Amino acid sequence: MSFVEFAPTLSSSECMVKAFYQDEYATIELDDSIPCIRLTLNGVPRYSEHYNFVQKKRLELMYQEIKNYPKLHMLTDSRTAGPVLDEDVLHFRMHIMPAMENAGIRYLALVMPSSKFTQLTIRDMTAGARIMTVQYFDSMREARHWLRKMTAL
């Protein structure tokens, strides 16, 4: 008896996305075609501890993968995200962004929601970037394209 393994070949334009964590608010994945950690947000977190937990999971994947990808980037899809509390904004600015920068993350692409209020919240969260370059986009395509260009530098 013999076994035949089927491993589809991927063209360079196809991405390998590996799921890491998912709940009703967030999906965290590794997209190794860029490479980046992609966080997709939908709605609002249940409470601040939930928001913090999701961010902690993103950092967990970052620490796990940064050794495999020296030019690992961050991509956040906030198109369907709602606003978060002021304490969550502060937590991101004081703890999450510095942890990303200290780990070696240099580029963060954010796909923005249509809500002007949520856009302002996101800009407030990322205003304290010291080492990381943060760019805002209207589409995933634009954000992914920019991150690929940053990988090539």
N, C-alpha and C positions, 0 to 999 in steps of 0.2 A: 504494500500500500504506500502511495506517495502523496505528499501534500504539496499543493501549489499555492504559493503566496501571491496575492494580487496587491501590488503596490502601485497605484496610479502615479504616473509622472506628472509633475506640475510645470507649467510654463512659468517663466520669470514674472509674468504679470499676475499670476495667481498667488494668493497669500496663504500662508499656513497660520491659522488662528487656533490657539489652544485655550480652551476655557479654563478658568481658575476658580471663579466664585460667581454665584448668581443668586439674587433674591428679587423681590418685587420692585426694589428701588434701584439696584445697581447690578451691572454685569462687568466683571473684570476678566480680561483676556490678554494673552501674549500674542502679538502679531509679529512673527519673526521675519516677515518680508521687509520690514522697515529697519530695524526692529523697534518695537514700542510696546508699552503696556497701555492697553486701551480700556478706559473706564467709561461705560455708558450709563448715564443717569436718567431715571424716569420718575417724574413727580417729585415728591418730597420724602425725606427720611421720616421714619415713625417718630423719632426723638433724637436728641443730640448724641446719645450713646450709640444709636444705630449709625448715624453719620460717621462718628469716630471709628466705629468698627469697620465700616466700608473702607475708610482711608487707611486703617491699619492693615487690612487685607491687601490693599494696593501696595503698601510699603513692603509687606511680606513677600509678594511676588517680585518686587523690584530687587530686594536683597538676594532673593533666590537666583535671579536671572542676570544681574549686573556683571557677574563674573564670566558669564557665557557671551555677553554682548557688551563690549567696552563702550560702544556708542548707543546705549539704550536710551530711548526717549519716552516721553509721556504724551498721551493723546486722550483728551476728555471730550466725549460727545455729550453736550449739554442741551441739545436741541429740544428735548422733552422734559428737561429738568425744571423744577420749581425753585423758589428761593429757599435759603436756609437761614437759620437763626444767627443773630450777631455773634453769639458764643461759638458757633460753628465756623464762621468767617475768621474769627480770632484764632481758633484752634488750627485751622488750615495755615494761616499766615505765620503763626508762632512755632508750630511743630511739624506740620507735614511738608511745607515747602523747604524749610531748612534741612530736614532729613533727606529729601530728594537731592538737594544741592550737595550736601555732605557725601552722599553716596556716589556722586559723579554725574547726575542727570544735568544736562545742559540745555535741553529744549523741551518746552511744553506747548503743545498745540491745543487750543480750545475751540470747539465748534459751538457757536453761540446760539442760545434760544431766541425766539422772536420777542419774548417779553423784555421790555426795556428795563423794568425793575430788576429782573433776574440778571440781565446783562451788567447792570451797575454793581450788583452783589458780587458777581464773578470778577469783575475788574478790581473791586475793592479787595477781594481775597488774594489776588495775584500781584497787587501793587508793590509788595515788599520783596519781590525777587531781586536778589543781589548778584547771583552768578548765572542763574538760569535765564534764557531768553524765552519770553512768553509771547505768543502770537495768537490772534483771534481770527476765526474764519467763519464763513457762512455755510460751508459744506465740508463733508468728510473728505471728498475728493481733493479739495484745496489743501486741507490740513495734512493729509497723507502725502501729497506731492511735496509740500514744504519740508516735512520731516525726512523724506527720502533725500532731498537736496542737502539737508543738514548732515545726514549720514555720510554723504559723499565728500564733505569738506575735510 
